[in-house]
Amino acid sequence: MPHAALGPRASGLVRIVFAALAFRTLSSIVGFLVNAIFPLAQREQFTVFGRTNHFWDAFARWDSGWFYGIARNGYAFVEGGRSNLAFFPAYPMSMRYVARLMGGDQQSDYFIAGILVSWTAFVLAIVVLYRLAQLELGDEAAAVRSTIYATVFPFAFFLGVVYSESLFLLGTVTTFYAMRRSRWLLAGLAGALTTATRANGVFMLPALLVLLWPLRRDRMTLVKGLGAVALASAGYVAYSLFVYQMSGSFFEWRNSIVRWDWSPGSRMPWMPLWTVIGNVLTDPYGYLTLGPQAVCDSLNAAAAVSLLVATPLIIRRFGVPGVAYTTLIVINLAVPLSSGSLEGLGRYAGVLFPFSLWLASLSGIARHHWIVAIFGMLYVICFTLWVKLYPLF
């Protein structure tokens, strides 16, 4: 059936879906080529099939092994040590049930199930982002640009591998879209998915409260909105109760995170960024040639700085929703930065969709081409580092 026969709105969605799948496929080919051509930085911790496979192993590195372990064997409490309770359940449980549909007998079933979950969540998230951008920007071309920027953001490769980022993005963008459309039940359910997917899902709740500010004089609507926010916290609460039953502590998941030398609140949030910025400005060649950690820290810092610098412009462009979007960005970056580490900042930034919305609001075809070109080059660099097991987590 020709796209035109579907109507302009349906036709636009079909193009978005096909483009999203095409990009994920192209990215997979890039991952395979990188894996086949360049040597690993260190020995593989695990493989998808139990032996090296240059195509499939490009989807599964670092924390993918933890998600696999939870999906196949469940949670285990390690008293005083690093336990898999640090990883929230929505993504690995999705892997488990999809793997069982595939048989669930082989190790590869779980990793491939993780890829299927990530790709499906990614496509759905891009569709919802497209809808939200139509609402916020009121322009079809700008809405399409927002999906492109979210897809080619330098750390957006995490949306297609065995990591929870794609499910987290789907939950977050759906929650905000539903809140903006006053679809309270959908907002609450999507929010519950978000808070059950990653620990930092709870950082979304203050931003949702900001969205309710214009409704403060409409008591009935405000109550419904507050109910949606309360329901959104259900994923976090339910998992904390589960963790309490296993360990005797509601916050053992946090204790497990701390045992990875990640302690939010122990540093001033701007200090890690300031250190990297100072090194890059004073001696860029010397600093960046120190080793892979300096390169990875610089890339993580660049992603965080880009979003933080854009926050006043986001407020100016979107008004009250912009304040909510800025709240989402600042909390999600300030808390991990307060640990004194730059680890993971790029992938945290990669799911903060308001940045893509704001970029899409900028006019000029030349500007668009430059953004896509810069993002694309950095995407390949970041993906290469991750696939080859350099410390870009």
HELIX and SHEET records of a PDB file:
HELIX    1   1 HIS A    3  LEU A    6  5                                   4    
HELIX    2   2 PRO A    8  ILE A   37  1                                  30    
HELIX    3   3 TRP A   56  PHE A   59  5                                   4    
HELIX    4   4 SER A   64  ASN A   73  1                                  10    
HELIX    5   5 ASN A   84  ALA A   86  5                                   3    
HELIX    6   6 ALA A   90  LEU A  101  1                                  12    
HELIX    7   7 GLN A  107  LEU A  137  1                                  31    
HELIX    8   8 GLU A  140  VAL A  152  1                                  13    
HELIX    9   9 ALA A  156  GLY A  160  5                                   5    
HELIX   10  10 GLU A  165  ARG A  180  1                                  16    
HELIX   11  11 TRP A  184  THR A  195  1                                  12    
HELIX   12  12 ALA A  199  PHE A  203  5                                   5    
HELIX   13  13 MET A  204  LEU A  211  1                                   8    
HELIX   14  14 TRP A  213  LEU A  215  5                                   3    
HELIX   15  15 ARG A  219  ALA A  232  1                                  14    
HELIX   16  16 ALA A  234  SER A  247  1                                  14    
HELIX   17  17 GLU A  252  VAL A  258  1                                   7    
HELIX   18  18 MET A  271  THR A  282  1                                  12    
HELIX   19  19 PRO A  284  LEU A  288  1                                   5    
HELIX   20  20 PRO A  292  PHE A  318  1                                  27    
HELIX   21  21 VAL A  320  LEU A  337  1                                  18    
HELIX   22  22 LEU A  345  GLY A  350  1                                   6    
HELIX   23  23 PRO A  354  SER A  361  1                                   8    
HELIX   24  24 ILE A  365  VAL A  387  1                                  23    
END                                                                             
